Amino acid sequence: MATEPGSSARVRSAPRRVAVAVAGALVVAAGLAVHAFAPDGFASDAAGDALYAALIYLLGVFILPRAAFWIVAVAAFGWCAAVELFQLTGLPEVWGAAFTPLMLVFGTVFAPQDLLLYAAGVAGAWAIDALVRR
């Protein structure tokens, strides 16, 4: 029986995608819980930023399950940094005022320390992914 080219790769990446989707759902749930229940302050902001970055990393792994760790990590941090820098335009704040859920995606106000928190979130997700892959 002939197989379609690349079909074995799809079979191998399917369980990885399922695991990543479950992990992503857990990260979203944790992020929404922090947003809803944690008191406003540095700790909740830090947790939210790190979880956002971890989710972006997981989305990258979901889209490219066989990509090298560092490629997904660099792309995830790049996305997070671009979103943070986009806040300098003021548009995310305006959009968030018009449609509140956009604040969860784009934030509102630029904060340089968020870049460090994104790096920590991507690094944490990368480290856990590396352990799971072994």
C-alpha positions in Angstrom: 0.0 0.0 0.0 1.5 3.3 -1.0 1.5 6.2 1.4 1.2 9.8 0.7 4.5 11.7 0.9 5.0 13.2 4.4 2.1 11.2 5.9 4.3 9.6 8.5 5.4 13.0 9.6 1.8 14.1 10.1 1.1 11.0 12.1 4.0 11.6 14.4 3.2 15.3 14.9 -0.5 14.6 15.6 0.0 13.5 19.2 2.3 16.5 19.8 -0.3 18.9 18.5 -2.9 17.4 20.7 -0.7 17.7 23.8 0.2 21.3 22.8 -3.5 22.2 22.3 -4.3 20.8 25.8 -1.4 22.8 27.3 -2.5 25.9 25.4 -6.1 25.5 26.8 -4.6 25.2 30.3 -2.5 28.3 29.8 -5.5 30.3 28.6 -7.5 29.1 31.6 -4.7 30.1 33.9 -4.4 33.5 32.2 -8.1 34.2 32.4 -8.1 33.1 36.1 -5.2 35.5 36.9 -7.1 38.3 35.0 -10.4 37.6 36.8 -9.3 36.7 40.3 -5.8 38.1 41.1 -5.6 41.5 42.6 -4.2 44.2 40.3 -0.5 44.7 40.7 2.9 43.6 39.6 2.4 39.9 40.4 -0.8 39.6 38.3 0.7 41.6 35.5 3.9 39.5 35.5 1.9 36.3 35.5 -0.3 37.5 32.7 2.6 38.6 30.6 4.5 35.3 31.1 1.4 33.2 30.4 0.7 35.2 27.2 4.2 34.6 26.0 4.0 30.9 26.9 0.7 30.7 24.9 2.4 32.4 21.9 5.2 29.8 22.1 2.6 27.0 22.2 0.8 28.4 19.2 4.1 28.3 17.3 4.8 24.7 18.3 1.2 23.8 17.3 1.7 25.4 13.8 5.2 24.0 13.4 5.5 20.9 15.6 8.8 19.7 14.2 10.5 23.1 14.1 13.7 23.6 16.1 13.1 25.0 19.7 15.0 28.1 19.1 13.1 29.1 16.0 9.8 28.9 17.7 11.1 30.7 20.8 12.6 33.5 18.8 9.4 33.9 16.8 7.3 33.8 19.9 9.4 36.5 21.6 9.4 38.5 18.4 5.6 38.5 18.3 5.4 39.5 21.9 7.9 42.3 21.5 6.1 43.6 18.4 2.8 43.6 20.2 4.4 45.5 23.1 6.0 48.0 20.8 2.7 48.4 18.9 1.3 49.8 22.2 3.4 52.9 21.7 1.0 53.8 18.8 -1.9 54.1 21.3 -4.1 52.0 19.0 -4.4 49.0 21.3 -5.7 51.2 24.1 -8.3 52.7 21.8 -9.3 49.3 20.4 -9.4 47.9 23.9 -11.8 50.7 25.0 -14.1 49.8 22.1 -13.9 46.0 22.6 -12.5 44.9 25.9 -11.3 41.4 24.9 -8.7 43.0 22.6 -6.9 44.2 25.7 -6.1 40.6 26.5 -4.5 40.2 23.0 -2.8 43.6 22.5 -2.6 45.1 26.0 -3.0 48.8 26.4 0.1 50.8 27.5 3.8 50.1 26.7 5.8 48.9 29.7 9.5 48.0 29.0 9.6 45.5 31.8 7.0 43.5 29.9 9.7 42.6 27.4 11.7 40.8 30.2 8.5 39.0 31.4 7.8 37.8 27.8 11.3 36.5 27.6 10.8 34.6 30.9 7.5 33.2 29.7 9.0 32.0 26.4 12.0 30.5 28.2 9.8 28.7 30.7 7.6 27.3 27.9 10.7 26.3 26.0 12.2 24.6 29.0 9.1 22.6 29.7 8.8 21.7 26.0 12.4 20.5 26.0 11.7 18.3 29.0 8.6 16.8 27.5 10.2 16.2 24.2 12.9 14.0 25.8 
